Amino acid sequence: MKGFSDSPLPTLLVVALIGLGAWAIKAKSAARELPAKSLESLDAATRRAFTADDGFQPKKPPGPNDWLAQHKESGQTFDQYTASRPNLPDTTRRKLYILPIGGFEKGVAPDLGKLKDYTAAYFHPMPVELLPVVSDQDVPAASRENPYSHKRQWKSVDILGWLPPKLPADAYALLAVTMTDLYPDDAWNFVFGQASLSGRVGVFSFARYHPSWDGEPVGAKTETLVLGRAAKVLTHEMGHMFGLQHCTAYECNLNGANHLAEADATPMHLCPVCLRKLHHAIRFDPAARYQALAGFYLANGFDAEATWTNKRLEAIKTAR
């Protein structure tokens, strides 16, 4: 996902902008299919995890302000993904790190411990470590007052350049998260996040995910809403670090999103093709991964996601 700009797109490694080409029915259909050879070495239960059935919905046509109406993307087939030779975890670099920077106000910020737990379930069985919070004064980034929101922002490119030396030796990737709004350069209003795929580092802001940002009322489900939004963006952007491009074939967590309403409408789960790509990278047990996700959803009030995940889990179990 990205922020909005009144000027042409700068030359930046904004993770959510990966993907080129025309968005067409033919491309979507091709990206919706897994080649038989990508499944032939898997056992029956694992193959069942990547079977497209009524649990997965084809991508809906975009509205005029939605991502695919503004950014022409053809999607990424499984073969295109493997041919891209993405960075993959190995015996040394196999850990995911989350680095909180700046203040995280209780009741406004998502629960960092829960975000860590969700990331660990989503990228099961990769270990995830939550690093100590870096205080505001130790963040070496230019700042400004946003001319529209009149709230403070950090320059994301400064943070991106500061992160590589902090990458631990056993890290597959390091993502910094913050409650301070971000901007990539003076021409942009804001950006949700930015990353360097080759450098395996990124920074993402949750500042705009709480209803209070737009002066909207806070209710009993606000905490769950904010946690869900943060969990989506964290796993979406981490997915890009594994070389997965935006999904144009299904309703999927890897869909691009131009605004919060569009992001809220995307599911928390991966479609069968994107799930197979992640499986190629991590080699997880699909049943164990879904079990971990279902446990998180049930414990944190994501009832619809828990129901969907348990349905997928039962489908896998019956295929054994």
C-alpha positions in Angstrom: 0.0 0.0 0.0 1.1 3.6 -0.5 0.2 7.1 0.3 -1.1 9.8 -2.1 0.9 12.3 -4.0 0.1 15.4 -6.1 3.1 14.8 -8.2 4.5 12.1 -10.5 5.9 9.0 -8.7 9.5 9.5 -7.5 12.1 6.8 -8.2 11.7 5.0 -4.8 11.7 1.4 -3.6 8.1 1.6 -2.3 7.3 -2.0 -1.6 3.6 -1.8 -2.6 4.4 -0.5 -6.0 6.0 -3.8 -7.3 4.4 -5.1 -10.5 4.1 -3.9 -14.1 1.9 -4.5 -17.1 -1.7 -4.3 -18.1 -4.4 -5.7 -15.8 -6.5 -8.0 -18.0 -8.8 -11.0 -17.6 -6.3 -13.2 -19.4 -3.5 -12.3 -17.0 -5.8 -12.7 -14.0 -6.8 -16.1 -15.2 -3.3 -17.2 -15.8 -2.2 -16.0 -12.4 -5.1 -17.9 -10.8 -3.8 -21.3 -11.9 -1.0 -23.3 -10.4 1.0 -25.4 -12.8 0.6 -29.2 -12.2 4.4 -29.6 -11.8 4.4 -27.2 -8.9 2.3 -29.7 -6.9 3.4 -33.1 -8.1 6.1 -33.5 -5.4 3.7 -32.7 -2.5 1.6 -35.1 -0.5 -2.2 -35.1 -0.8 -2.9 -32.9 2.3 -0.4 -30.3 1.2 -1.7 -30.2 -2.3 -5.2 -29.7 -0.9 -4.1 -26.4 0.8 -3.4 -25.0 -2.7 -6.7 -26.1 -4.2 -8.9 -23.2 -5.3 -12.5 -23.8 -4.2 -15.3 -21.7 -2.9 -13.2 -20.6 0.0 -11.3 -18.3 -2.4 -13.0 -15.5 -4.3 -11.7 -14.1 -7.7 -10.6 -10.5 -7.6 -13.5 -8.1 -8.0 -13.2 -5.3 -10.7 -11.7 -2.2 -9.1 -13.6 0.9 -8.3 -12.4 4.2 -9.8 -10.2 5.1 -6.8 -9.0 1.5 -6.1 -5.5 0.3 -6.6 -5.9 -1.5 -9.9 -7.7 1.4 -11.4 -4.7 3.6 -10.7 -1.8 1.1 -11.1 -1.7 -1.3 -14.0 -0.5 -4.7 -12.8 -0.7 -8.0 -14.6 -0.1 -10.2 -11.5 2.5 -12.8 -10.9 2.2 -16.5 -11.8 3.9 -19.1 -9.7 6.4 -19.8 -12.5 7.1 -16.1 -12.8 7.7 -16.0 -9.1 10.2 -18.9 -9.1 11.9 -17.5 -12.2 12.5 -14.2 -10.4 15.0 -16.0 -8.1 13.7 -14.3 -4.9 15.6 -14.0 -1.7 14.9 -17.1 0.3 15.6 -18.0 4.0 18.5 -20.3 4.6 20.1 -22.0 7.6 21.8 -18.8 8.6 19.2 -16.1 7.7 16.0 -17.5 9.0 14.6 -15.1 11.6 12.2 -12.2 11.2 12.7 -9.0 13.3 10.3 -6.3 14.1 11.8 -3.0 15.3 9.4 -0.5 17.0 10.5 3.1 16.6 9.0 6.1 18.4 6.1 6.2 20.9 3.3 3.6 20.9 0.4 5.1 22.8 -1.7 2.5 24.6 -5.2 2.4 23.2 -4.2 4.0 19.9 -1.3 1.8 18.8 -1.8 -1.9 18.0 -0.5 -4.3 20.6 3.1 -5.1 19.6 3.1 -8.4 21.4 0.0 -9.5 19.5 1.6 -8.3 16.2 4.6 -10.5 16.9 2.4 -13.5 17.6 0.4 -13.0 14.4 3.6 -12.6 12.3 4.9 -15.8 13.8 1.7 -17.7 12.9 1.5 -16.2 9.4 5.1 -17.1 8.6 5.2 -20.3 10.6 7.6 -21.9 11.5 10.0 -18.9 11.1 11.0 -17.4 14.5 10.0 -13.8 15.0 11.7 -11.4 17.5 10.4 -8.1 18.7 13.3 -5.8 19.4 13.4 -3.1 22.0 11.6 0.2 21.2 13.9 2.9 19.7 13.0 6.3 21.3 11.9 9.3 19.2 15.1 11.2 19.8 17.2 8.3 18.5 15.5 8.1 15.1 17.9 9.8 12.6 15.2 11.1 10.2 14.2 14.5 8.9 10.8 15.6 10.0 8.1 18.0 9.0 4.5 19.0 9.8 2.2 17.6 7.2 0.4 20.5 5.5 -3.0 18.7 5.5 -3.1 16.7 8.8 -0.8 19.2 10.6 0.8 16.2 12.3 4.4 15.3 12.5 6.0 13.0 9.9 9.4 11.3 9.5 11.2 11.1 6.2 11.0 7.4 5.4 14.1 7.3 3.1 16.2 8.5 6.1 15.0 5.6 8.2 15.5 3.1 5.4 19.1 4.2 5.1 19.6 3.8 8.8 18.3 0.2 9.0 20.8 -2.0 7.1 23.6 -1.8 9.8 21.0 -2.9 12.4 20.2 -6.1 10.4 21.2 -9.0 12.8 23.4 -11.7 11.3 20.6 -14.3 11.6 17.9 -12.1 10.1 16.0 -12.9 7.0 14.4 -9.5 7.2 14.0 -6.5 9.5 10.9 -4.3 9.5 10.7 -1.1 11.5 7.2 -0.1 12.6 6.1 3.3 13.9 3.1 5.3 15.0 4.6 8.4 13.4 3.3 9.3 9.9 5.8 9.0 7.0 6.7 10.8 3.8 9.3 9.8 1.2 10.0 13.3 -0.1 8.5 16.8 -0.1 6.3 16.2 -3.1 4.3 13.5 -1.3 1.5 13.8 1.1 2.4 10.6 3.0 3.4 7.0 2.5 2.2 4.0 4.5 5.6 2.3 4.1 8.8 1.8 2.1 11.3 -1.0 1.8 14.4 -2.2 0.1 13.9 -5.8 -1.0 17.6 -6.4 -1.8 18.5 -4.9 1.6 15.8 -6.9 3.4 14.7 -3.9 5.5 11.6 -1.8 5.5 9.7 0.8 7.6 5.9 1.0 7.9 3.6 3.4 9.8 0.4 2.5 11.6 -0.4 6.2 12.3 -3.5 6.4 10.1 -5.1 3.1 11.2 -6.8 4.4 14.3 -10.2 6.1 13.7 -9.1 9.1 15.8 -6.7 10.0 13.0 -9.7 11.3 11.0 -11.7 12.3 14.0 -14.0 9.3 13.8 -15.6 7.8 16.9 -14.0 5.1 18.9 -16.1 2.0 19.8 -15.9 -1.4 21.5 -14.3 -3.0 18.4 -11.7 -0.3 17.7 -8.9 -2.3 19.3 -9.6 -5.2 17.0 -10.0 -3.0 14.0 -6.6 -1.4 14.6 -4.9 -4.7 15.3 -6.4 -6.2 12.1 -5.2 -3.3 10.0 -1.7 -3.4 11.4 -1.5 -7.2 11.1 -2.6 -7.0 7.4 0.0 -4.4 6.4 2.8 -6.0 8.4 2.3 -9.4 6.8 1.5 -7.9 3.3 4.7 -6.0 3.3 6.8 -8.8 4.8 5.3 -11.0 2.0 6.9 -8.6 -0.5 10.2 -9.3 1.2 9.9 -12.9 0.1 9.5 -11.7 -3.5 5.7 -12.0 -3.8 4.2 -9.3 -6.0 0.7 -7.9 -5.7 -2.1 -10.4 -6.4 -4.6 -9.6 -9.1 -6.2 -13.0 -9.4 -8.0 -13.4 -6.1 -9.2 -11.4 -3.1 -6.0 -11.9 -1.1 -3.8 -10.3 1.5 -1.4 -9.5 -1.3 -3.9 -7.2 -3.1 -2.7 -3.6 -3.5 -4.7 -1.0 -1.7 -5.0 2.7 -2.4 -7.0 3.7 0.6 -8.1 2.3 4.0 -11.6 1.3 2.8 -10.0 -0.9 0.1 -7.5 -2.3 2.6 -10.3 -3.1 5.0 -12.1 -5.0 2.4 -9.1 -7.3 1.6 -9.0 -10.6 3.5 -6.3 -11.5 6.0 -5.6 -14.8 4.2 -3.5 -15.6 1.2 -5.0 -17.0 -2.0 -3.9 -20.5 -3.1 -1.3 -19.2 -5.6 0.3 -16.7 -3.2 0.2 -19.3 -0.4 2.1 -21.8 -2.7 4.7 -19.1 -3.4 5.2 -18.6 0.3 5.3 -22.3 0.8 8.1 -22.5 -1.8 10.1 -20.0 0.2 9.4 -21.3 3.8 8.3 -24.9 3.3 5.8 -24.8 6.1 3.2 -27.4 7.0 -0.1 -25.9 5.8 -2.1 -27.6 8.5 0.2 -26.4 11.3 0.2 -22.8 9.9 -3.6 -22.7 9.7 -3.8 -24.1 13.2 -1.6 -21.3 14.5 -3.6 -18.7 12.7 -6.9 -20.1 13.9 -5.7 -19.9 17.5 -4.7 -16.3 17.1 -8.0 -15.4 15.5 -10.1 -17.0 18.2 -8.0 -15.4 21.0 -8.3 -11.9 19.5 -11.9 -11.5 18.3 -11.4 -12.2 14.6 -14.4 -14.6 14.4 -14.9 -14.6 10.7 -11.3 -15.3 10.0 -11.3 -18.1 12.6 -14.3 -19.7 10.9 -12.7 -19.4 7.4 -9.3 -20.8 8.6 -10.9 -23.7 10.4 -12.8 -24.6 7.3 -9.5 -24.7 5.3 -7.9 -26.8 8.1 -10.7 -29.4 7.9 -10.4 -29.6 4.1 -6.7 -30.3 4.5 -7.3 -32.9 7.2 -9.8 -34.8 5.1 -7.3 -35.1 2.3 -4.7 -37.0 4.4 
